[in-house]
Amino acid sequence: MRDWSKINKGSISNDRTLLLEFTQDYNKHLGKLNIGCKQCINDAYNRLIKFKPNDMEKVNDCDYRLKSKYEGIFFEGNPIRNGDLTNEVCHRLLGLHKAGISLFDRFPNDISNYIGVDPDGETQDKDLSYKELSLKYPEISVRSKKAFLAELEKLNSNDTQEEE
């Protein structure tokens, strides 16, 4: 990786070759970069010049990766970026953010415990998308959200009757 602190920040966006190399370094170590946004390039430059190769362990310990269009979204008053993600933050995002699982390009297989669960642990299945419901309940095979909710209602009523 090039030492970007020796390169003038303004020259990066003006030189295509330099911009390509900068983008590759940034993507490799810190996540996706929107090269169409000058402020994003400036912010990325500031983050990359502070980046140390031994920080890789910290960057790679999260099992989730945000889609590039969600990089920098605000959650609980702070911008969320792939370089800063932790599994705990992602679990809260899954439970509280309306976009849920669709925020992520990469996620672990065992996320069903976190989808649609608020901090108090109450499930909100009716607010989930069809994709989130199918990930949370892989044993149910239906073709629509409405059918999913009906099937869940049926299962819940069967469980209630068995307890009595």
Buried (B, 14 or more C-beta within 10 A) or exposed (E): EEEBEEBEBEEBBEBEEBBEBBBEBBBEBBBBBBBEEEEBBBBBBEBBEEBEEEEEEEBEEBBBBBBBEBBBBEBEEEEBBBBBBBBEBBBBBBBBBEBBBEBBEEBEEEBBEBBBBEEEEEBEBEEBBBEBBBBBBEEBEBEEBEBBBEBBEEEEEEEEEEEE
